[in-house]
Amino acid sequence: MGEKRVVAGMDGGASRTVCLVAEENGALLGRGEGGPSNYHKCGLYAAKVSVRDALASALLAAGRRVGDVKVLCAGLAGVAREVDHRRFSRAFADLAPEAKVLLEDDARIALAGATENRPGIIVICGTGSIALGLDARGRRARAGGWGHLLGDEGSGYDIARRGLAAALKSADGRGPQTSLSEKIRRELYLDSLQDLIPVLYGERVTPDRIASLFPLVLEAADEGDEVAEWLLRRAASDLMEAVLSVARQLRVKESEPLLVSAAGGAWQSSEMLRDEFLKRLSEDLPQARFQTALRSPEEGALLLACEAL
């Protein structure tokens, strides 16, 4: 039975869960998917079902059984806090009973994938935002990731929310004119921007719904709208502040080489956001070398699983 032993790596978030199964040397055998597994959004039971489905489908594709799994590394959104980590650990204790299970947050496996588990910093900019760093001694540091009520600066949600606020200020005459006002009105089928009140406050509006307006800011910026351009520069500055915070926590020296990477849908969608961030990076951390992510988060989880053997 020894030749059947495998490792598994998993990336779970608000929309889906992806699992990879590989041989102990990392050679990929199978891939599977499940539903959302951020239990803060879908609930603990639904998250557990999604994780189990992703693992089962990956094992089916690999022609293996759950008893063959030697190490499982699951990187899941919403488990960074100790209390959430314990809750998930208890809930998934029977997921792979014979395996060593590593439960990580999704930023950790994104960093492992981006740098192939070398020391560095990753800034993640999707609906939310967070920066996470790892040094040569294995110490971690993070900044951001506090959610849409208290943080997520520089994220797609944050940019869209600020775009909505700028449009309303423009309509009031309290801010500069911006094409965002008309773009938002048309996108939401409003007679006037005053109709935003019942739309935003009269029903339950999720951060994802707000973030879905992020492309309007990108469109306006591409057309030369100064307000939209400022919003993207502000977002790049916020993301850079998170990276600088992580670098300070890790006590990165000016003479010390530093690898910085990035991930997330908002980052990938805007060339202007990337260019502004890279400009700030060269000014504030001149010793840093930027690289696009080398591997996906689920591949990062697989790397951590192989390393744990």
N, C-alpha and C positions, 0 to 999 in steps of 0.2 A: 504493500500500500504506500510505501515511502515515495514512489515516483509520482503519486497523485497529489501530493501536498502542494497547495497554491497559496498565493497572497491576494488580497483584495484592497482596492482603494476606492473611496466614495466621496462624492461632492454633492451635498444636499442644500437646497435653498428654498426660496419662496415659490418658485415656479415648477421645479423638477428636481429629481435626484438621479445622478449618474453613477454607475458602478463599473469598475474595471477589474477583471480577474486575470492574473498572470502567473507564470511559473516563478519559482523562487529567484531566478536570475533576472526577472523583470520582463521576460518575453510575453507579450500579450496573448491571451487565450480567448477572452470573451468580453463583451460589453452589454450592459443592460440599463434600463431606465425605470424609474418609478415616478410617482406624483410629488407634490411639494412636501418638504420635511422640516420647514421652519415652524416649530410647534407653537411659537408665539402667535403665528398667523393661522395655522390650520388645526391646532390642537395636538396633544400628545399621541392620541390613538391614531389619528390620520398620518402623523409623521412616522410612527412606527410601521404602519402598513406600507408607506411609500419606501422606506428603507428596506424592508423585507422584500418588497416586490423588485426593487432595483438589484439587490443581491441575488435573488432567485433567478431573475432573467439573465444576469451576467453568468451565473454558474451553468445555467441551461445552455447558453451559447458556447461555453467553454467545455461542456460535456463533463462537468464535475458536480460533486455534491457538497452540501454545507459542511459536512464532516471533514472534507478535504482541506478546508481553509485553515491555514496555520496562523496567519496574522491578518487582521482586518483593521485598516485605518479609515475612519469615517470623519470627514470634515464637514460639519453641519452648521448652518446659520443658527444663531440664537443660543449657543452653548458656551460663550466666552466667560460668563459669570460662573462662579463656583457652584452656586445653588442650582443653576440650570444644568451644569455639567453633571452634578450628582443625580438629578432627576432623570436625565437621559440615560446615564449609566445604569440606573436601576431598571428603567423601562426596557433597555435593550440587552439585558444580561443574558437572555436566552436566544439572542439573534444568531450567534455562532458559538455554541457552548464549548467546543473544543479549541477555539481559536483565542489567541491573544488579541484583545480589542483595544485599539487606541482611539480615543474620542478627542478630536481637535475641532477648533472653530474654523469656519470657512476661510478666514484670512490667512491662517497658518498654512493650509494646504495650497492656497494661491501663491504664497511666498515660496513654498518649496518647489512648486512647478515653475514659477517664473525664473528662479535662479538655479534650478536643479539642486536645490537644498544647500546652496552656498550662502554664506553670510551676506546680508544686504537688506534693503528696505523696499517694500512694495506699497504703492498707494492705489487703493481700489476706489473707483468712482463709477458707480452705477446709479440705481435709485437712491442708495445711501452712499456713504463714504467712510473710509478708515485708512490709516497708515499703520503698518506693522513692520518691525525690524528684528533682525537676529544677528548677533555678533559671533565671532569665532569661538567664544567660550560657551555658546549656547544660550546666552541671556536674551530675553525678549523685551521689547518695548512697543507700546502702541499709543496712538493718538486718534481721537475721533471715534466714530462708531457708536455715538450716543443716541441715534435714532432721530426721526424727523421732528420731534417736539423739542429736543434739546441740542441737536447738532446736525450732522450730515452736511456740513458746509462744503460747498464745491460740488455736490452731487447733482444728478439730473433733477431730483426733486427740489433741491434748494435753488437751482438756477430757474426752474419753472415757477416756483413760488415767488421769487424775487421779480420775475418777469410779470407775473400777475399784479404784484404790488406796484411796479413801475407803470403798468398800463393804467391802473386806477389813479395814480398820482397825476399822470398825464391828462386823464379825462377831467380831473379836478382843477387842473391848472397849477398843481403844486410841484410838478416835475416837468422835465423836458418832453417835447413831443416825441412819440415813438410809434412806429408801425405796428408794434405789438398790440396796441389797443384794438385796431381793426382786425388783425389776424386772430386774436382771441375771440372777438365777437363773432366772427364768421365760423371759427372752429366749433364753438359751442352753440351755434344757432341762436344767438341772442339778438333781440331788437336793439338793446343798448347795454353798455357795461353795467348799468345799475342792476340789470337782471342777473348779474353774477351772485348777488346776495342769496337768493333762494337756491341757486345751483350749489353754492359752496357751503351754505349753512343750513339749508332746508332739508338736506339729505346727508347720508353718511358718505363722505368723500374720502377715499383712501389715498395714502401717499403715492401709490402707483397711478392713480387717476390724475393727480397733480403732475407727476413726473411725465405723464404722456404728452404734456404740453411743451416739454423741453425742445422737441424739434422746431417749434415755432420760433424759439429764441435763436436757434442755429440758422434758420432761414432768414430771419431779420438781420442777423449779424453778417451773413453772406451778402446781403443786399446793401450793406453799409450803414445799417441803423446804429447810431452811436450808443444808444442806451443798451442795446443787445450786445454790442462789442464790449462795453464796460462790464456787463454781467459776466461775460466769459473771462475777462481779465481778473475780475474779483474772485471768480471760482478758482482760477489757476493760483492766485495768491493764497486762498484758503487752503488748497491742497498742499502748496509748498510749505505753509506754516505747520501742517501736520507732519510732513517729512522732517522739517527742522526740529520739531519737538522730539521725534523719535531719535534723531541723530544726537541731540543733546542728552537724552536719557541713556543712550548707549555710550556716551562720552567719545564720540568719533572725533579723532584728531584731524587738524587741517592737513597734515601730511599723510594721512591714512587713506588709501584707496577705498572707494565706497561704490557698491553696485546698487543702482536704483532702477526699479521696474514699475510697471503700471498695468492695471487690468480694469475691466468694467465697461459696460455698454456706453455710458456717457463719454468716457475717455475715447473710445474707438469711433464715436460718431462725429467728433468735432476736431478738425485739423487746427482751428484757431486756439482751442483750449489746450491742445497738446503743445503747439508752438509757444504759447504764453508760459506754460509750465516749464518747458525746457529752457526758455530764456531766463526764468527765475532761478532754475536749478544751476545754470552756469554761473549766475551772479552770486548766489548764496552758498552754494556748495561746489566750488570749482574743481575739487578733487573727485567729484562724483562722475561715474560713467553710467550713462543711461542705456538700457537695452530693453527691447520688447520681450514679453514673456516667452521663455523657451519652451515651456510645456503648459498644458491646461491644469486647472486645479485638481481634477480627478487623477491626472498623471502625477501631480505632486503628492497626493495621498498615497498613491502606489509606491512612489519613491520612499516615503516615510515607513510604509509597511515593510518594504524590502530591507530598509536600514535596521528595522527593529528585530529582524531574524537573529 
